[in-house]
Amino acid sequence: MIVFIARRLVISFFVLLAATFIIFVLTALSGDPLEDLRQDNSPNKAFKIADRTERMQLDVPIPLRYLGWLGRLVRGELGVNRDGQDVAPLLGHALSATLQLVLVATVMAIIVGIVVGIVSALRQYSGFDYSVTFAAFVCFSLPIFWIAVMLKQYMAIEFNNWLKDPGIPPTVIGVLALLGGLIFGALTAGNRRRWLIAFAVGAAITGALFTLLSVTHWFADPGFGLPLILAISAAAAVGFTVLSAGLRQRGPLYAALGATLVGTLASEVLGPLLADPTWLEIIGFALVTVAICVGLGYGLGGIQRRQAITASVLTGLFTGALIFVDRLLQAFNSYSQAVRGRPISTIGARTPNFVGDFWQMNLDSAGHLLLPSMALILVSLATYTRYSRASMLEVMNQDYVRTARAKGLPERSVVVKHAFRNGLIPVTTLMAFDFAGVIGGAVVTENVFGWQGMGNLFIKGLREVDPAPVMAFFIITGTAIVVFNMIADILYAYLDPRIRLS
């Protein structure tokens, strides 16, 4: 493995070196960086031209300019752009904005896409499978700029207007109830009678839920409350226990439910500390949660101690995330008033000159991130869903999976411990390319939502025929591609021990 990594690093270095030369030359030859100054009618036009010529070394041959840039890069300098600004701070700001925009969207698309794809594969040719397939192809076919514009119109402008009087009309409740019934029916396996029962139950639950939210004007002042947090966390505890250990032994279930109880009670005890915390304190609470949940799993897990620790930790972190979201929702009303009733933003990364407490500032960031993240998730989700489904279907037909079933292993163990791990191998390649790609920014999404990220830095550098920002962009994205592909290769050997790299 060490020899493999060393060989890949050496090869990647020379590939990056050749690629930087090609990109530098193409950028330098893509236009005239003095075009805007040649049309300038100011008295100091000649001085401006001479100043930019000297700064960008336009009187030096392109290969020598490249060597000069390479020498500065070796010294840790990225140079200046054509206006004399240091590129390093510009790159740092753009990279931070891009990671803030696309990292959460990519992680959510990966998690949700893999889960939905696996469930779709396990329920092949069911109503759920057909529904997911149809939705995936629709989302994958839609242009990202069109999705972004529609989200701005209906999820921001219209939604913000609706929040002034957040009542849901009966016709809308009826449509939502119908959709809820169809979702419940798609998730149900069996004959037509079972489908109709699931449809009726789903429609009734969905209709009752939205009627209650409309009558209580929940959207004007949202929040979960302690009873609902406890109920959702308990349901999550059962789900995590089923996935990690099953329900034959009660120890893992007791540990997960204990994590739920401890987490919800701690949120009430720590109420004053959560009034206006810092991110460092939030991380500290998360680490303490993990430690307590490990203790619960170890003490209550019995013979399934390792699985109990897993279920307990996942439940504890889920409960903490639920409490975090509840605190955000509790601050929604005051934040909405502070931004004049426009909590969902359509442009930029933050509200200019807005200052609030921890929860209000995070709501501001979330309001600006929501729409571009949704646009990216809808497109990426379709890809991960289809890849995960295809990979899982291929793995489920392998001999070792049939052997595991023949040995009498529970279906949970067959899917989670045998099929799922090997099914991730093709998806790992996609994840590596995706993570490396998003470092370069989402050019169209950033343009539509006015996000000053890596994509904007790259496009601006190309338009202005300015090699320094373009090369800074390429160094980051090229290095990311190399690193993430190497991580993918290493993960292959971890996911499947039969793979050996040397």
SEBA-60757 format. One record per residue (C-alpha): x, y, z; residue number from 1. Coordinates in pm, 1 decimal, decimal comma. Example, Ala and Ser with C-alpha at 12.3 -4.5 7.8 and 13.67 -1.06 7.14 Angstrom:
BEGIN
R         X         Y         Z  seq
R    1230,0    -450,0     780,0    1
R    1367,0    -106,0     714,0    2
***
This chain:
BEGIN
R         X         Y         Z  seq
R       0,0       0,0       0,0    1
R     281,3     243,8      85,1    2
R     454,0     169,6    -246,2    3
R     124,0     220,4    -428,3    4
R      63,7     558,0    -261,1    5
R     420,4     674,9    -328,6    6
R     396,4     576,4    -694,8    7
R      61,1     752,4    -732,6    8
R     198,2    1068,8    -571,5    9
R     495,3    1082,9    -807,9   10
R     280,0    1024,0   -1116,1   11
R      18,8    1273,9    -998,2   12
R     286,5    1539,8    -942,2   13
R     405,5    1523,4   -1302,6   14
R      47,9    1511,2   -1433,5   15
R     -39,8    1823,6   -1234,6   16
R     277,6    1995,8   -1353,1   17
R     192,8    1932,2   -1718,9   18
R    -169,8    2031,4   -1663,1   19
R     -74,5    2362,1   -1497,0   20
R     141,8    2453,7   -1796,8   21
R    -140,4    2378,3   -2041,5   22
R    -398,3    2573,4   -1838,3   23
R    -163,2    2870,8   -1795,4   24
R     -92,1    2888,3   -2168,8   25
R    -457,9    2850,5   -2267,1   26
R    -565,5    3122,2   -2022,2   27
R    -294,3    3360,1   -2139,0   28
R    -393,7    3306,7   -2503,3   29
R    -771,1    3330,0   -2443,5   30
R    -792,9    3705,1   -2496,4   31
R    -642,0    4048,8   -2445,5   32
R    -605,5    4143,4   -2075,3   33
R    -566,5    4510,6   -2179,4   34
R    -888,2    4526,6   -2380,8   35
R   -1079,9    4728,4   -2121,8   36
R    -794,1    4977,2   -2083,0   37
R    -759,9    5028,3   -2457,7   38
R   -1118,9    5162,0   -2456,3   39
R   -1045,7    5392,5   -2161,1   40
R   -1057,2    5766,4   -2238,5   41
R    -901,8    5890,7   -1912,9   42
R    -585,0    6106,6   -1929,9   43
R    -372,0    5844,0   -1752,3   44
R    -461,7    5566,2   -1995,9   45
R     -99,1    5502,6   -2092,8   46
R       5,9    5480,2   -1729,1   47
R    -267,3    5223,7   -1653,8   48
R    -165,3    5010,7   -1951,2   49
R     200,9    5023,9   -1853,3   50
R     118,6    4941,6   -1489,9   51
R     -91,0    4635,0   -1578,7   52
R     163,1    4522,7   -1837,8   53
R     436,3    4528,9   -1574,5   54
R     218,8    4363,1   -1308,8   55
R     108,0    4077,4   -1535,8   56
R     447,9    4058,8   -1715,2   57
R     276,7    4087,4   -2052,8   58
R     604,2    4188,4   -2212,1   59
R     755,7    3851,8   -2115,0   60
R     701,6    3534,2   -2324,9   61
R     432,8    3304,2   -2191,2   62
R     667,4    3012,5   -2103,9   63
R     883,0    3246,1   -1894,6   64
R     573,1    3386,6   -1728,0   65
R     474,6    3030,9   -1638,2   66
R     816,2    2961,4   -1488,0   67
R     786,9    3279,2   -1282,7   68
R     446,4    3171,2   -1155,3   69
R     581,2    2824,0   -1076,8   70
R     871,1    2971,8    -881,9   71
R     635,5    3184,9    -673,2   72
R     416,0    2878,8    -611,6   73
R     716,6    2685,4    -477,2   74
R     774,2    2972,6    -232,5   75
R     411,4    2951,3    -121,1   76
R     287,5    3254,3    -314,7   77
R      -9,5    3261,2    -550,2   78
R      70,3    3600,1    -701,4   79
R    -163,2    3894,0    -763,1   80
R    -450,3    3942,6   -1003,7   81
R    -454,0    4204,1   -1276,3   82
R    -582,6    4469,3   -1031,2   83
R    -293,9    4412,8    -790,4   84
R    -491,6    4216,5    -528,2   85
R    -322,0    3924,2    -356,8   86
R    -481,9    3603,8    -488,4   87
R    -437,4    3404,2    -164,7   88
R    -704,3    3596,3      35,7   89
R    -939,4    3585,3    -264,1   90
R    -888,3    3210,7    -290,6   91
R    -943,3    3160,8      82,9   92
R   -1271,9    3352,0      73,9   93
R   -1391,3    3171,5    -239,3   94
R   -1297,0    2827,4    -106,5   95
R   -1471,5    2895,4     225,1   96
R   -1789,5    3007,6      46,6   97
R   -1784,5    2707,3    -186,7   98
R   -1731,9    2455,1      92,2   99
R   -2011,7    2616,9     289,1  100
R   -2240,5    2590,1     -12,4  101
R   -2169,2    2249,9    -160,5  102
R   -2027,0    2037,8     121,8  103
R   -2354,7    1998,7     311,8  104
R   -2547,1    1950,2     -12,7  105
R   -2308,3    1680,4    -131,5  106
R   -2308,0    1493,8     200,4  107
R   -2689,2    1503,6     216,6  108
R   -2719,1    1385,3    -144,0  109
R   -2481,0    1097,2     -74,1  110
R   -2655,4     982,2     244,8  111
R   -3011,6    1014,8     117,7  112
R   -2926,5     885,3    -230,3  113
R   -2752,5     572,4    -101,1  114
R   -3031,2     493,7     147,6  115
R   -3307,5     545,5    -109,5  116
R   -3115,3     350,3    -373,8  117
R   -3060,7      53,6    -141,8  118
R   -3424,8      45,9     -32,5  119
R   -3528,6      70,9    -397,8  120
R   -3305,7    -226,0    -483,3  121
R   -3444,3    -432,9    -196,1  122
R   -3796,9    -347,5    -314,6  123
R   -3728,6    -404,2    -683,7  124
R   -4028,7    -360,0    -917,5  125
R   -4245,6    -235,0    -631,3  126
R   -4441,7      89,4    -635,3  127
R   -4164,1     253,4    -435,2  128
R   -3902,8     139,2    -687,4  129
R   -4099,2     272,9    -984,0  130
R   -4167,4     602,5    -803,0  131
R   -3800,3     650,5    -713,7  132
R   -3691,4     563,3   -1068,2  133
R   -3935,1     812,9   -1218,2  134
R   -3836,8    1090,0    -974,3  135
R   -3465,5    1022,7   -1027,3  136
R   -3488,7    1050,1   -1405,4  137
R   -3698,8    1366,5   -1381,2  138
R   -3454,4    1536,0   -1142,6  139
R   -3154,1    1425,5   -1347,0  140
R   -3309,4    1564,6   -1666,9  141
R   -3392,8    1909,7   -1530,3  142
R   -3140,1    2188,1   -1605,1  143
R   -2980,9    2323,4   -1288,3  144
R   -3045,2    2687,8   -1383,5  145
R   -3416,5    2617,0   -1431,2  146
R   -3437,4    2440,1   -1094,7  147
R   -3259,8    2735,4    -931,1  148
R   -3497,3    2991,1   -1082,9  149
R   -3806,2    2789,2    -984,9  150
R   -3677,5    2753,6    -629,2  151
R   -3619,3    3127,6    -606,1  152
R   -3972,0    3199,6    -726,5  153
R   -4172,6    2945,9    -527,4  154
R   -3954,2    2845,2    -231,3  155
R   -3837,4    3198,7    -153,3  156
R   -4055,8    3475,7    -292,6  157
R   -4392,3    3298,7    -271,5  158
R   -4304,0    3117,7      53,0  159
R   -4192,1    3440,0     222,4  160
R   -4518,2    3605,6     116,9  161
R   -4714,9    3308,2     249,8  162
R   -4542,2    3328,2     589,1  163
R   -4718,1    3659,0     657,3  164
R   -5038,7    3456,3     700,5  165
R   -4934,7    3089,1     710,7  166
R   -5271,8    2923,2     673,7  167
R   -5304,1    2621,1     443,6  168
R   -5614,5    2617,8     218,1  169
R   -5828,4    2299,8     228,2  170
R   -5753,4    2222,9    -137,2  171
R   -5378,4    2228,4     -68,4  172
R   -5428,9    2003,7     235,4  173
R   -5621,9    1763,6      11,5  174
R   -5337,2    1752,9    -242,7  175
R   -5081,0    1699,4      34,0  176
R   -5294,7    1421,2     182,7  177
R   -5312,0    1255,0    -158,7  178
R   -4933,2    1273,9    -195,2  179
R   -4889,6    1135,8     156,0  180
R   -5116,9     844,7      74,5  181
R   -4925,1     769,3    -244,7  182
R   -4594,8     771,8     -53,7  183
R   -4729,0     537,3     213,7  184
R   -4867,6     311,5     -56,6  185
R   -4536,2     305,8    -244,3  186
R   -4355,5     204,5      74,7  187
R   -4595,0     -83,8     138,3  188
R   -4536,5    -429,4      -2,0  189
R   -4817,1    -674,1     -62,7  190
R   -5144,7    -707,0    -249,4  191
R   -5386,2    -434,2    -355,0  192
R   -5580,8    -449,3     -30,0  193
R   -5269,8    -369,4     174,4  194
R   -5183,7     -89,7     -66,4  195
R   -5528,6      66,2     -28,0  196
R   -5509,1      43,1     352,5  197
R   -5163,1     206,0     350,9  198
R   -5288,6     476,0     112,9  199
R   -5586,4     554,6     336,0  200
R   -5376,5     561,6     653,3  201
R   -5110,2     779,5     490,9  202
R   -5366,6    1023,0     350,6  203
R   -5543,5    1048,3     686,6  204
R   -5224,1    1106,3     882,1  205
R   -5091,2    1363,0     634,0  206
R   -5420,5    1549,2     614,7  207
R   -5459,7    1558,1     993,4  208
R   -5100,8    1673,2    1042,7  209
R   -5121,5    1965,6     798,9  210
R   -5464,5    2062,7     927,3  211
R   -5322,0    2085,2    1278,4  212
R   -5022,2    2286,8    1158,0  213
R   -5253,1    2524,8     971,6  214
R   -5495,6    2576,2    1260,6  215
R   -5218,9    2638,0    1513,9  216
R   -5021,5    2865,1    1273,6  217
R   -4716,6    2654,3    1349,7  218
R   -4516,4    2795,6    1059,0  219
R   -4533,0    3145,6    1206,8  220
R   -4365,5    3033,5    1531,2  221
R   -4231,0    2679,0    1479,3  222
R   -4076,8    2438,4    1727,8  223
R   -4087,6    2071,9    1828,6  224
R   -4127,3    2076,7    2203,5  225
R   -3999,5    1816,7    2450,3  226
R   -4273,5    1549,6    2397,6  227
R   -4227,9    1545,1    2019,1  228
R   -3848,7    1536,1    2050,8  229
R   -3877,9    1241,7    2288,7  230
R   -4117,5    1056,6    2054,9  231
R   -3906,0    1110,6    1741,4  232
R   -3586,0    1016,2    1923,4  233
R   -3743,8     699,0    2060,3  234
R   -3853,1     599,4    1710,2  235
R   -3499,1     669,0    1585,0  236
R   -3359,3     455,8    1869,6  237
R   -3568,8     160,8    1754,2  238
R   -3459,7     215,0    1394,4  239
R   -3088,5     237,4    1476,5  240
R   -3117,7     -71,7    1696,2  241
R   -3281,8    -269,8    1417,3  242
R   -3007,2    -170,9    1173,5  243
R   -2714,4    -234,1    1405,8  244
R   -2821,5    -527,9    1624,9  245
R   -3178,7    -638,0    1560,4  246
R   -3438,8    -678,0    1834,0  247
R   -3367,5   -1030,7    1953,8  248
R   -3149,1    -904,6    2237,6  249
R   -3293,5    -616,1    2438,7  250
R   -2960,7    -472,7    2556,6  251
R   -2889,9    -257,5    2248,3  252
R   -3248,9    -130,0    2249,5  253
R   -3228,7     -32,0    2617,3  254
R   -2898,3     147,1    2553,0  255
R   -3043,8     341,6    2258,6  256
R   -3358,6     436,0    2451,2  257
R   -3137,8     538,9    2743,0  258
R   -2948,6     771,1    2508,9  259
R   -3281,7     922,2    2402,8  260
R   -3390,5     981,3    2761,7  261
R   -3057,0    1124,6    2872,9  262
R   -3037,6    1354,2    2570,6  263
R   -3385,3    1503,3    2609,7  264
R   -3344,1    1554,6    2984,9  265
R   -3000,8    1711,9    2934,7  266
R   -3149,9    1962,1    2689,2  267
R   -3376,7    2090,6    2965,6  268
R   -3102,8    2097,2    3228,1  269
R   -2859,6    2273,4    2993,6  270
R   -3120,8    2523,3    2876,3  271
R   -2933,0    2833,9    3003,0  272
R   -2610,1    2720,1    2834,6  273
R   -2795,8    2667,0    2505,7  274
R   -2945,7    3016,9    2508,5  275
R   -2650,9    3165,6    2318,6  276
R   -2371,0    2908,3    2284,6  277
R   -2067,1    2900,0    2059,1  278
R   -1971,4    2634,7    1806,4  279
R   -1693,1    2523,2    2036,6  280
R   -1946,9    2456,2    2310,9  281
R   -2174,0    2269,6    2066,7  282
R   -1882,8    2046,3    1963,7  283
R   -1803,2    1991,7    2331,1  284
R   -2161,9    1883,9    2399,4  285
R   -2140,4    1641,4    2105,2  286
R   -1821,8    1483,6    2240,6  287
R   -1974,6    1447,2    2586,9  288
R   -2281,7    1289,5    2424,0  289
R   -2064,3    1032,6    2247,7  290
R   -1883,0     948,6    2572,7  291
R   -2208,4     901,9    2766,2  292
R   -2359,9     690,1    2490,0  293
R   -2051,1     468,5    2476,5  294
R   -2092,1     412,8    2849,6  295
R   -2460,8     329,7    2809,0  296
R   -2388,9      83,5    2529,6  297
R   -2107,9     -79,7    2724,8  298
R   -2312,9    -109,7    3041,5  299
R   -2645,3    -218,5    2892,1  300
R   -2536,6    -397,5    2574,1  301
R   -2475,0    -739,3    2723,0  302
R   -2339,0    -988,8    2471,1  303
R   -2405,3    -738,9    2187,0  304
R   -2200,7    -466,2    2350,3  305
R   -2037,1    -342,3    2031,1  306
R   -2368,2    -314,6    1845,1  307
R   -2524,6    -148,3    2149,4  308
R   -2253,6     117,4    2152,6  309
R   -2316,3     186,7    1783,3  310
R   -2693,8     216,2    1828,5  311
R   -2654,9     430,3    2141,1  312
R   -2406,1     672,1    1983,5  313
R   -2615,2     713,6    1667,9  314
R   -2927,4     774,1    1876,2  315
R   -2751,0    1023,0    2099,3  316
R   -2615,8    1222,2    1805,9  317
R   -2954,9    1213,5    1634,0  318
R   -3123,5    1340,5    1950,4  319
R   -2865,4    1617,1    1978,8  320
R   -2923,9    1717,9    1616,6  321
R   -3298,3    1721,9    1679,6  322
R   -3252,1    1948,8    1981,9  323
R   -3026,4    2174,9    1772,8  324
R   -3293,6    2206,5    1502,8  325
R   -3558,8    2274,8    1768,2  326
R   -3353,1    2561,9    1905,9  327
R   -3314,8    2703,2    1555,6  328
R   -3690,1    2684,0    1501,1  329
R   -3756,2    2860,2    1830,4  330
R   -3547,8    3154,6    1708,0  331
R   -3725,6    3165,2    1370,9  332
R   -3993,0    3420,1    1468,4  333
R   -3748,5    3677,0    1604,2  334
R   -3514,1    3627,2    1309,6  335
R   -3797,6    3664,4    1058,0  336
R   -3897,0    3995,3    1214,8  337
R   -3534,5    4113,5    1208,1  338
R   -3509,1    4048,9     830,8  339
R   -3851,4    4203,2     760,6  340
R   -4033,0    3880,3     694,8  341
R   -3793,0    3745,1     427,3  342
R   -3621,2    3451,5     603,9  343
R   -3554,3    3258,7     281,0  344
R   -3297,2    3452,4      83,0  345
R   -3243,2    3439,5    -291,7  346
R   -2895,1    3588,3    -323,2  347
R   -2565,6    3601,4    -138,6  348
R   -2419,1    3413,3     155,1  349
R   -2549,3    3631,7     439,7  350
R   -2770,8    3931,3     514,5  351
R   -2565,0    4252,3     500,1  352
R   -2506,1    4417,2     839,5  353
R   -2719,3    4160,5    1023,3  354
R   -2606,1    4080,9    1378,9  355
R   -2785,6    3844,1    1614,6  356
R   -2729,2    3569,5    1866,0  357
R   -2590,6    3224,1    1780,6  358
R   -2923,0    3082,0    1667,6  359
R   -3023,5    3384,5    1461,2  360
R   -2687,0    3396,2    1282,8  361
R   -2712,3    3027,2    1198,3  362
R   -3068,5    3076,4    1076,6  363
R   -2938,3    3353,2     852,2  364
R   -2675,3    3120,0     707,6  365
R   -2932,9    2842,9     667,4  366
R   -3176,6    3077,0     492,7  367
R   -2910,7    3169,7     237,9  368
R   -2792,4    2810,5     196,2  369
R   -3134,2    2647,6     160,0  370
R   -3214,2    2717,2    -204,5  371
R   -2872,6    2656,4    -366,0  372
R   -2830,2    2343,3    -154,2  373
R   -3170,1    2213,4    -264,3  374
R   -3080,5    2276,3    -628,2  375
R   -2757,1    2080,7    -594,7  376
R   -2917,8    1799,9    -394,1  377
R   -3196,1    1741,3    -646,8  378
R   -2947,3    1684,1    -928,2  379
R   -2691,4    1481,2    -729,3  380
R   -2956,3    1276,9    -550,0  381
R   -3073,1    1120,4    -873,9  382
R   -2720,8    1005,9    -962,4  383
R   -2649,8     846,7    -625,4  384
R   -2989,8     679,6    -617,9  385
R   -2942,1     510,3    -953,2  386
R   -2581,2     406,0    -887,3  387
R   -2666,6     267,1    -543,0  388
R   -2964,9      75,6    -674,7  389
R   -2769,7     -79,3    -962,1  390
R   -2473,7    -168,4    -740,4  391
R   -2694,0    -321,7    -472,2  392
R   -2889,1    -529,8    -725,0  393
R   -2564,8    -669,0    -864,1  394
R   -2431,0    -755,3    -518,5  395
R   -2754,9    -917,8    -400,1  396
R   -2723,3   -1174,9    -680,1  397
R   -2370,8   -1279,6    -582,2  398
R   -2297,8   -1629,5    -453,1  399
R   -2176,5   -1518,4    -111,0  400
R   -2506,7   -1337,4     -45,3  401
R   -2705,8   -1649,0    -133,9  402
R   -2471,2   -1850,1      86,7  403
R   -2530,0   -1613,5     377,8  404
R   -2905,2   -1658,1     337,4  405
R   -2866,8   -2035,0     309,6  406
R   -2675,5   -2038,7     638,2  407
R   -2983,7   -1892,1     804,6  408
R   -2853,4   -1543,9     877,3  409
R   -3120,6   -1277,8     938,7  410
R   -3201,7   -1060,6     639,6  411
R   -3070,8    -756,4     829,3  412
R   -2728,0    -921,1     863,9  413
R   -2727,1   -1029,3     500,1  414
R   -2802,8    -678,0     377,1  415
R   -2605,4    -466,6     624,5  416
R   -2297,4    -681,9     686,0  417
R   -2254,3    -861,4     353,2  418
R   -2426,2    -683,5      64,6  419
R   -2414,1    -318,5     172,3  420
R   -2039,2    -302,5     224,8  421
R   -1950,3    -443,9    -117,1  422
R   -2228,7    -247,0    -279,3  423
R   -2051,1      73,1    -177,3  424
R   -1741,9       1,6    -386,9  425
R   -1868,9     146,3    -719,8  426
R   -2036,1     434,7    -534,3  427
R   -1704,0     516,3    -366,0  428
R   -1556,0     607,5    -704,1  429
R   -1848,1     840,8    -771,7  430
R   -1814,3     999,7    -427,6  431
R   -1443,3    1064,7    -483,0  432
R   -1505,8    1244,4    -812,7  433
R   -1802,4    1431,3    -666,3  434
R   -1617,0    1559,7    -361,6  435
R   -1322,3    1662,7    -576,7  436
R   -1554,4    1829,3    -826,2  437
R   -1748,2    2034,3    -573,3  438
R   -1424,3    2188,1    -447,2  439
R   -1415,0    2363,2    -782,9  440
R   -1750,5    2518,4    -712,1  441
R   -2093,5    2497,1    -867,3  442
R   -2052,3    2755,9   -1141,2  443
R   -2414,3    2779,2   -1258,6  444
R   -2563,7    2763,7    -909,1  445
R   -2320,5    3023,6    -776,5  446
R   -2405,7    3252,6   -1067,4  447
R   -2783,6    3223,7   -1020,9  448
R   -2771,8    3278,1    -643,7  449
R   -2496,2    3540,1    -641,9  450
R   -2254,6    3321,5    -445,5  451
R   -1892,5    3441,9    -447,9  452
R   -1724,5    3100,4    -451,7  453
R   -1464,3    2907,7    -647,2  454
R   -1676,8    2893,6    -960,3  455
R   -1712,9    3270,8    -961,9  456
R   -1335,8    3313,3    -909,1  457
R   -1265,8    3085,2   -1204,9  458
R   -1515,8    3247,2   -1442,4  459
R   -1402,2    3598,6   -1351,0  460
R   -1038,9    3503,4   -1412,4  461
R   -1124,6    3363,9   -1755,9  462
R   -1329,7    3668,1   -1855,0  463
R   -1052,1    3904,8   -1751,6  464
R    -778,1    3685,7   -1908,7  465
R    -609,6    3679,3   -1567,7  466
R    -401,0    3362,1   -1517,3  467
R    -328,8    3406,5   -1143,3  468
R    -685,0    3340,3   -1011,1  469
R    -740,5    3066,5   -1270,7  470
R    -421,1    2889,4   -1167,7  471
R    -507,6    2920,4    -798,2  472
R    -843,0    2760,4    -876,8  473
R    -675,1    2483,0   -1075,9  474
R    -416,2    2405,3    -806,8  475
R    -691,0    2349,9    -548,6  476
R    -921,8    2147,3    -772,8  477
R    -641,7    1942,3    -929,7  478
R    -493,3    1855,4    -592,0  479
R    -838,6    1765,6    -461,8  480
R    -895,9    1527,3    -753,4  481
R    -565,1    1352,3    -688,3  482
R    -618,5    1325,9    -313,8  483
R    -977,9    1204,7    -326,2  484
R    -905,6     946,0    -593,2  485
R    -623,2     812,2    -379,5  486
R    -859,2     798,1     -80,6  487
R   -1106,3     604,1    -296,6  488
R    -837,5     352,5    -388,7  489
R    -750,9     301,7     -23,1  490
R   -1118,3     262,6      67,9  491
R   -1152,4     -16,4    -188,2  492
R    -916,8    -232,2      14,7  493
R   -1104,9    -147,0     334,9  494
R   -1449,8    -223,2     194,0  495
R   -1340,1    -546,3      28,5  496
R   -1036,1    -720,9     184,4  497
R    -995,2    -923,5    -135,9  498
R    -869,9    -606,0    -302,9  499
R    -499,9    -557,0    -240,3  500
R    -297,8    -266,1    -371,5  501
R      80,1    -290,7    -387,3  502
***
